[in-house]
C-alpha cells in the first residue's frame, strides 16, 4: 500500500490537465482500479487480517481522493488565472458611445395625430392588412369596373386554380377598418384608423407601401360644418400654427357624397414651406359625407344616421412638417437618415406638452 500511495500521489502531482487527472482517478479508485481490486481481496483474508488491511485501504482511498480533489481545484485556479491574463480589459478606458434609439418620423406623426384626435373624442380602430375584396371595395361603394380594382393598381393575393373563395387583397386604404368598426360598434361612432396600405406605385412621392389615417364620425345630426371644424382643429394642432385657412373643392369619391378635396393655405418663400399664410394652396386630404350605401354596408340605418369621413397620408404629413424631400427614403432603412430625422424615444407627444421636440 505504501508503493500504491507513492505511485498515485506522484502521478497526481505531475498531472498537467483534468483529462490526465481523470485517467489517474480511474486507474486508482475506479471500479476496476488497483485499490478497488485490493478491497475485493479482503474476502479471502482471515478476520484478523481484514481488521488490519481494511482500514488501511480505506485510508489510502480517502487520501488519494483528497489529493485528486486538491489537484483538480489547483488546475481550475490555474485555468482561471490564465483566462484572466489573456482576457484582461482596462476598465478605466472610456466606454464607447452608444446612441439611444430614435423614433421613425412615420411613427412620430402617427403618435402626434393620434394625440390630437384623442382630444377631439376619436378612438383608434385597427384592422387586417390583408383584406377581403368586399371590405376593401364593394362595401365602400367601389364598383367592379373601377380602375382601382385593376391588378395594375392593387396587389391581389394568389389563388390556386379552382379556388372559388372570395378574393383577398393587400388593402389599398384603411377605409375597410371603417366598415369593420361600424359592423362591430354600430352608431354613434367616432374613430380614426391609422395604418399601412399598399398600391402598385413607386416614385418620389409614391411607394408600394405607405401609411394613411382615415377618420369616421357617424351620428344623427352631423354635417359638413362638423367636418370642416374637425379638420381645421387638426391642421392647427399638427402643424402647430395659431390659424389656418382650408379650401374645400368639389370632387368625387365612391364612398362619400358630397365629396371634397381639401387644400391648405401656404407659402413657399425661399423654398421653405409655411402653413397658414401666403398666396399658395396645397392639397392635403380627401373628405366628404359618408355615402348612404357605405353606412348600410356597415350595418347602420342611413335613414337615421349620417356622418363624415376623411383620409390623410401620414407619410405626406411627416414630409410636409419635417421637411423630408423624398418619400422613398422613409423605407430605405438608412441609419444616418433616421438619426437625422428621428425623434427621442421617450418624448411622448401630447397637446398640452407639445407634439414635436
VENLIN-V920335 format. One record per backbone hydrogen bond with DSSP energy under -1.0 kcal/mol. NH is the residue of the N-H (numbers start at 0). CO is the residue of the C=O. E is the energy in kcal/mol with one decimal. If there is no record, write none. Layout:
# VENLIN-V920335
nh: {NH & NH}
co: {CO & CO}
e: {E & E}
This chain:
# VENLIN-V920335
nh: {4 & 5 & 6 & 7 & 8 & 9 & 10 & 11 & 12 & 13 & 20 & 21 & 22 & 23 & 24 & 25 & 26 & 27 & 28 & 32 & 33 & 34 & 36 & 37 & 38 & 39 & 41 & 43 & 44 & 49 & 50 & 51 & 52 & 53 & 56 & 57 & 58 & 59 & 60 & 61 & 62 & 63 & 64 & 65 & 66 & 67 & 68 & 69 & 70 & 71 & 72 & 73 & 74 & 75 & 76 & 77 & 78 & 79 & 80 & 81 & 82 & 83 & 84 & 85 & 86 & 90 & 92 & 102 & 107 & 108 & 109 & 110 & 111 & 112 & 113 & 114 & 115 & 116 & 117 & 118 & 120 & 121 & 122 & 124 & 130 & 132 & 135 & 136 & 137 & 138 & 140 & 141 & 145 & 148 & 149 & 152 & 153 & 156 & 162 & 168 & 169 & 170 & 176 & 177 & 178 & 179 & 180 & 181 & 182 & 183 & 184 & 185 & 188 & 190 & 191 & 192 & 194 & 196 & 197 & 198 & 199 & 200 & 202 & 209 & 211 & 212 & 213 & 214 & 215 & 216 & 217 & 218 & 226 & 227 & 228 & 229 & 230 & 231 & 232 & 233 & 234 & 235 & 236 & 237 & 238 & 240 & 246 & 248 & 250 & 255 & 256 & 259 & 260 & 261 & 262 & 263 & 264 & 265 & 266 & 270 & 271 & 273 & 275 & 279 & 281 & 283 & 284 & 285 & 286 & 287 & 288 & 289 & 290 & 294 & 295 & 296 & 297 & 298 & 299 & 303 & 304 & 305 & 307 & 308 & 309 & 310 & 311 & 313 & 316 & 317 & 318 & 319 & 320 & 321 & 323 & 326 & 329 & 330 & 331 & 337 & 338 & 339 & 340 & 341 & 342 & 346 & 347 & 349 & 353}
co: {0 & 1 & 2 & 3 & 4 & 5 & 6 & 7 & 8 & 9 & 16 & 17 & 18 & 19 & 20 & 21 & 22 & 23 & 24 & 29 & 26 & 27 & 32 & 33 & 34 & 35 & 38 & 40 & 41 & 45 & 46 & 47 & 48 & 49 & 52 & 53 & 54 & 55 & 56 & 57 & 58 & 59 & 60 & 61 & 62 & 63 & 64 & 65 & 66 & 67 & 68 & 69 & 70 & 71 & 72 & 73 & 74 & 75 & 76 & 77 & 78 & 79 & 80 & 81 & 82 & 88 & 89 & 342 & 103 & 104 & 105 & 106 & 107 & 108 & 109 & 110 & 111 & 112 & 113 & 114 & 117 & 116 & 189 & 191 & 168 & 166 & 131 & 132 & 132 & 133 & 137 & 136 & 142 & 145 & 146 & 149 & 149 & 167 & 159 & 130 & 154 & 128 & 173 & 174 & 174 & 175 & 176 & 177 & 178 & 179 & 180 & 181 & 217 & 215 & 122 & 213 & 211 & 209 & 170 & 207 & 152 & 198 & 205 & 196 & 194 & 311 & 192 & 309 & 190 & 307 & 188 & 305 & 222 & 223 & 224 & 225 & 226 & 227 & 228 & 229 & 230 & 231 & 232 & 233 & 234 & 235 & 262 & 260 & 258 & 252 & 288 & 286 & 248 & 284 & 246 & 281 & 244 & 279 & 273 & 267 & 268 & 266 & 264 & 265 & 263 & 261 & 261 & 310 & 259 & 308 & 257 & 306 & 254 & 290 & 291 & 292 & 293 & 295 & 294 & 300 & 300 & 218 & 216 & 287 & 214 & 285 & 212 & 210 & 312 & 313 & 314 & 315 & 316 & 317 & 318 & 203 & 326 & 327 & 328 & 333 & 334 & 335 & 336 & 337 & 102 & 343 & 345 & 353 & 349}
e: {-2.5 & -2.4 & -2.5 & -2.6 & -2.2 & -1.7 & -1.9 & -2.6 & -2.0 & -1.5 & -1.8 & -2.2 & -1.8 & -1.8 & -2.1 & -2.2 & -2.0 & -2.0 & -2.4 & -1.7 & -2.3 & -1.9 & -2.3 & -2.1 & -2.0 & -1.4 & -1.3 & -1.3 & -1.4 & -2.5 & -1.8 & -1.1 & -3.2 & -2.4 & -2.4 & -2.3 & -2.5 & -2.1 & -2.7 & -2.6 & -2.2 & -2.5 & -2.5 & -2.3 & -2.2 & -2.6 & -2.5 & -2.4 & -2.4 & -2.4 & -2.2 & -2.0 & -2.5 & -2.2 & -2.3 & -2.2 & -2.3 & -2.3 & -2.5 & -2.1 & -2.3 & -2.8 & -1.8 & -2.3 & -2.6 & -1.2 & -1.6 & -3.2 & -2.6 & -2.8 & -2.3 & -2.3 & -2.4 & -2.6 & -2.0 & -2.1 & -2.0 & -2.7 & -2.1 & -1.5 & -1.4 & -2.9 & -2.0 & -2.7 & -2.7 & -2.5 & -2.3 & -1.9 & -1.1 & -3.4 & -1.9 & -2.1 & -1.6 & -2.0 & -1.7 & -1.7 & -2.0 & -2.9 & -2.3 & -2.8 & -2.5 & -2.8 & -1.4 & -1.3 & -1.2 & -2.3 & -2.6 & -2.4 & -2.5 & -2.0 & -3.3 & -1.7 & -2.0 & -2.3 & -2.6 & -2.9 & -2.0 & -3.0 & -2.6 & -2.1 & -1.9 & -1.9 & -2.9 & -2.3 & -2.5 & -2.4 & -1.2 & -2.7 & -2.8 & -2.3 & -2.9 & -2.8 & -1.4 & -2.6 & -2.1 & -2.4 & -2.4 & -2.2 & -2.5 & -2.3 & -2.6 & -2.3 & -2.0 & -3.2 & -2.4 & -1.8 & -2.6 & -3.0 & -1.8 & -1.2 & -3.3 & -3.0 & -2.8 & -2.7 & -2.9 & -2.5 & -2.3 & -2.6 & -1.6 & -1.8 & -1.9 & -2.3 & -3.0 & -2.1 & -1.9 & -2.7 & -1.2 & -1.7 & -2.5 & -1.7 & -2.0 & -2.3 & -2.6 & -1.9 & -2.4 & -2.0 & -1.3 & -1.9 & -2.0 & -1.4 & -2.4 & -2.8 & -1.5 & -2.6 & -1.6 & -2.6 & -2.3 & -1.5 & -2.0 & -2.4 & -2.4 & -2.4 & -2.5 & -2.5 & -1.4 & -2.4 & -1.7 & -1.5 & -1.1 & -2.1 & -2.6 & -1.5 & -2.7 & -2.7 & -1.6 & -1.1 & -1.2 & -1.5 & -1.7}
